[in-house]
Structure formats: structure tokens, C-alpha cells
């Protein structure tokens, strides 16, 4: 049976600007329908969303050696006796102790580390990080005030950070990082000029069949895997409670080896644990 498009009935055809039908890139029998009306509310919503996506505000911390040392001294002089005693006497549970610890760390970070809010726009190059954007603003302020030497020093620092960021981007570009490859491709001059080559890959159904054949494991058996997981979870050896004891030196070594990661839900930057 051949596929056909259902009728769209309306008594105001003047309100519809265009109607388009698209094939899905996933395995499905359905198609996507885009109906665009003239001056619709959705156009305004999309425009507002586009404007919001063009601006991204983030916070940059002053990680100068003086600031970090001051934060370390403040945390070192703080008395943790109250929290430790509550944990030993079991008057506070693990979640409560963790929340209290995060609250204290965040308090000291806000009190001793200057923070600056910067705005990243979609037109900014990919290598412009929030830190680079902050230094660019400082350099422009210095040049406007006639502080030529300070501006030159900041320019030198900015160029170094840009080179490091570019090297990092190229290092991370691999076949396993599709998102990074696409972002690098869009930065080239050839982006948008050779999209017609996609037509040689076939239609959506051909692409679906290709990836389905690549990603399908003929030896996969869901029932056997679930049975094995159930047996492992129910084993008394794996579910037995245990207590682990770690020395302060071991914890310090682990924290010193932390890699640069995004801030989690606790709001504490990685470098606080690494440096303090």
C-alpha cells in the first residue's frame, strides 16, 4: 500500500504560509508535518527562544594564587568539630552532613573569592571561554583608561589562553566525539557549501537500515542478561554491608588529581577541592 498524506481542511487558507512534510531519521512509519502560519504566536515564541539562546551568562571565579591561598587559610582555620561530633554521635544523617558541608564550603567561596558574571553570545568564536571573555573585558577597560602596559599584559595572557583552548579542542576531536567534530566542521569555511552530498547517502529508510544493521547484536539475549543481573544483585556476598576507612593523605592525593569538570549540583567548582 502506498503512503499518502492526510488532508488538511481549513476555511482560512490565507492564514497558512507553508506546509512541509519530513521523513524521520529514526525507525518509524510516521512522518513529521510542519505547518507555518502567518504572524502566529509560535513565531514570536521561537524568536524569543532564539534571543535567549544567543546569550549565556556564567560566573568566573578569581583563581589567582593570593585568592586561593586566602581561601585555604580560611578553611583551615574553620572549626569542623561541631559537624564531626554530630556525625560521630549520629545526630545527623549522611545526607544532612553532606548538605551542611556543601553549605559551609559555598559560604567561604562566596566570602573570599571574587566572582564576575560574563555573557557568552552565539556570535563569539568557539574558543572564547568565560575566562577569556572576562579578560577581554578587563583589557578593554584598561585600554580605555590609558593603561597601555596593563592592556598589553592582558592581551598576552589572552593570546596564551586562546592557543591553549584551541589545542585542547583539537586534542579532543576524535571519531568518538561526534559533537566536537560537528562544532569544528561548522567553524570551517566549507560548512554549508556541500550539504548536497547528503543526497548520495540515500533516503531516511536507507540510513535507518544501515545503522540498524551496524548496531544490532545477533547474539543479544535480554532474558539471559536480566537473569544474570538478578542473580548478582541477590547474592549475599555483593549486598553485605562494609565499612571503608581512608586516611587523610589518601583523600588529599585523590583530590589533587581531580580533572577539570563542570560544577555539579552542589555549586562547588572542581578547583576548590583540588587546591584546598
C-alpha positions in Angstrom: 0.0 0.0 0.0 1.5 3.3 -1.0 2.0 6.1 1.6 -0.2 9.2 1.4 -0.6 12.4 3.3 -3.9 13.0 5.1 -5.9 16.1 4.0 -5.7 19.3 6.0 -9.0 21.1 5.9 -9.4 24.7 6.7 -11.7 27.6 5.9 -8.9 30.2 6.2 -6.1 29.1 3.8 -4.8 32.7 3.9 -3.6 32.1 7.5 -1.2 29.3 6.4 2.1 30.3 4.9 3.5 26.8 4.1 3.1 23.1 4.9 6.0 20.8 4.8 6.4 17.0 5.3 9.7 15.5 6.6 11.0 11.9 6.8 12.1 10.9 10.3 15.7 9.8 10.8 14.6 7.2 13.4 12.9 3.9 12.7 9.2 4.8 12.5 6.3 4.7 10.0 5.3 8.2 10.7 6.3 11.5 9.1 6.8 14.9 10.6 4.5 17.8 9.5 5.4 21.4 9.9 2.6 23.9 9.4 3.7 27.5 9.5 1.1 30.2 9.9 1.3 33.9 9.1 2.1 36.0 12.2 1.4 33.2 14.6 2.2 33.2 18.2 4.7 30.3 17.7 6.8 32.6 15.6 7.1 35.1 18.4 7.9 32.3 20.9 10.6 30.9 18.6 12.1 34.3 18.1 12.2 34.8 21.9 13.8 31.4 22.4 16.4 32.3 19.7 17.2 35.5 21.5 17.6 33.7 24.8 19.8 31.0 23.2 22.1 33.7 21.9 23.1 34.9 25.4 24.5 32.6 28.1 25.5 34.1 31.4 28.1 32.3 33.6 30.2 33.1 36.6 34.0 33.4 36.5 36.0 33.0 39.8 39.2 34.8 40.6 41.6 31.9 40.9 44.8 34.0 41.5 47.3 32.4 43.9 46.6 35.1 46.5 42.9 34.4 46.4 43.3 30.6 46.6 45.7 30.8 49.5 43.4 33.1 51.4 40.5 30.6 50.9 42.7 27.7 52.0 43.7 29.6 55.2 40.0 30.3 55.9 39.0 26.7 55.5 42.0 25.5 57.6 41.2 27.8 60.5 37.5 26.9 60.5 36.4 24.5 63.3 34.8 21.4 61.9 34.3 20.0 65.4 30.6 20.6 65.5 29.9 18.7 62.3 32.3 15.9 63.1 30.7 15.4 66.6 27.2 15.3 65.0 28.4 12.6 62.7 30.1 10.6 65.4 27.0 10.8 67.7 24.7 10.0 64.7 22.6 13.0 65.4 22.7 13.9 61.7 22.3 11.5 58.7 24.7 11.3 55.7 22.5 13.5 53.5 22.3 16.2 56.2 26.0 16.1 56.9 26.8 16.4 53.1 24.4 19.3 52.8 25.9 21.1 55.8 29.4 20.5 54.4 28.4 22.0 51.0 26.8 25.0 52.7 30.0 25.8 54.6 32.2 25.4 51.5 29.9 27.6 49.4 29.9 30.2 52.1 33.7 30.5 52.2 33.9 30.5 48.4 31.5 33.4 48.2 33.1 35.3 51.0 36.8 35.0 49.9 36.7 34.5 46.1 35.7 37.4 43.9 33.2 36.4 41.2 32.4 38.1 37.9 29.4 37.4 35.6 30.2 37.3 31.9 27.9 36.9 28.9 28.7 34.4 26.1 27.0 35.1 22.8 26.4 32.8 19.9 28.5 35.0 17.7 31.5 34.5 19.9 34.1 32.1 18.5 34.1 28.6 19.9 37.5 29.1 21.6 36.2 32.1 23.7 35.7 30.7 27.2 34.1 32.6 30.0 37.6 33.3 31.5 38.8 34.7 28.1 35.7 36.8 27.9 36.4 38.2 31.3 40.0 39.1 30.5 38.8 40.7 27.2 36.5 43.0 29.2 39.3 43.8 31.6 41.7 44.6 28.8 39.2 46.9 27.1 38.6 48.8 30.3 42.4 49.2 30.8 42.9 50.5 27.3 40.0 53.0 27.7 41.7 54.3 30.8 45.0 54.7 29.1 46.7 51.8 31.0 48.7 50.6 28.0 51.1 48.3 29.9 48.3 46.6 31.7 46.3 46.2 28.5 49.4 44.7 26.7 49.9 42.2 29.6 46.3 41.2 29.4 46.5 40.8 25.6 49.5 38.5 26.0 47.6 36.4 28.6 44.5 36.3 26.4 46.5 35.0 23.4 48.1 32.3 25.5 44.7 31.2 26.8 43.2 31.1 23.2 46.1 29.0 22.0 45.7 26.6 24.9 41.9 26.4 24.2 42.4 25.7 20.5 44.9 23.0 21.3 42.5 21.4 23.7 39.7 21.5 21.2 41.8 19.8 18.5 43.1 17.2 21.0 39.6 16.2 22.0 38.4 16.0 18.4 38.2 12.3 17.7 35.8 9.9 16.0 34.3 9.1 19.4 33.3 12.7 20.0 30.7 13.5 17.3 29.6 16.7 18.9 33.1 18.1 18.9 33.7 17.1 15.2 30.5 18.9 14.1 31.4 22.0 16.0 34.8 22.1 14.4 33.3 21.5 11.0 30.9 24.4 11.4 33.8 26.7 12.1 35.4 26.0 8.7 34.7 27.9 5.5 33.3 24.8 3.8 30.3 24.5 6.2 27.0 24.9 4.4 28.5 24.6 0.9 28.4 20.9 0.4 25.2 19.8 2.1 24.1 18.4 -1.3 26.4 15.5 -0.8 24.0 14.1 1.7 21.7 13.1 -1.1 24.2 10.4 -2.1 23.6 8.6 1.2 20.0 7.6 0.2 16.7 8.4 1.9 15.8 8.2 5.5 14.8 4.5 5.2 18.2 3.5 3.8 20.0 5.3 6.6 17.8 3.6 9.2 18.5 0.2 7.7 22.3 0.9 7.6 22.6 1.9 11.3 20.2 -0.8 12.4 22.4 -3.4 10.8 25.5 -1.9 12.4 24.1 -1.5 15.9 22.2 -4.9 16.1 23.9 -7.7 18.0 22.6 -11.1 16.8 23.8 -12.8 20.0 22.0 -10.4 22.3 19.6 -12.2 24.7 17.7 -9.9 27.1 16.4 -12.7 29.2 19.8 -14.1 30.0 21.2 -10.7 30.9 18.3 -9.9 33.3 18.7 -13.4 34.9 22.4 -12.8 35.4 21.9 -9.3 36.9 19.2 -10.6 39.2 21.4 -13.4 40.5 24.3 -11.0 41.1 22.1 -8.4 43.0 20.6 -11.1 45.2 23.9 -12.6 46.1 24.6 -12.1 49.8 28.3 -11.5 49.1 27.7 -8.4 47.0 25.0 -6.9 49.2 26.8 -7.3 52.5 27.4 -4.0 54.3 31.0 -3.0 54.7 32.9 0.0 56.2 35.9 1.5 54.5 38.5 3.7 56.2 40.6 6.2 54.2 43.5 8.1 55.5 43.7 11.9 55.1 46.7 11.5 52.9 44.8 9.2 50.6 41.9 11.7 50.3 44.4 14.6 49.6 46.0 12.6 46.9 42.7 11.7 45.2 41.5 15.4 45.4 44.8 16.7 44.0 44.3 14.5 40.9 40.9 15.9 40.0 40.4 16.8 36.4 38.7 19.9 35.2 35.0 19.3 35.2 31.8 21.3 35.2 30.3 22.4 38.5 27.8 19.9 39.9 24.5 20.4 41.8 26.4 21.3 44.9 27.6 24.6 43.3 31.3 24.0 44.3 33.8 24.4 41.5 36.3 21.5 41.0 39.3 23.7 41.7 38.2 24.3 45.3 38.6 20.6 46.1 41.8 20.4 44.0 43.5 23.4 45.5 42.1 23.4 49.1 
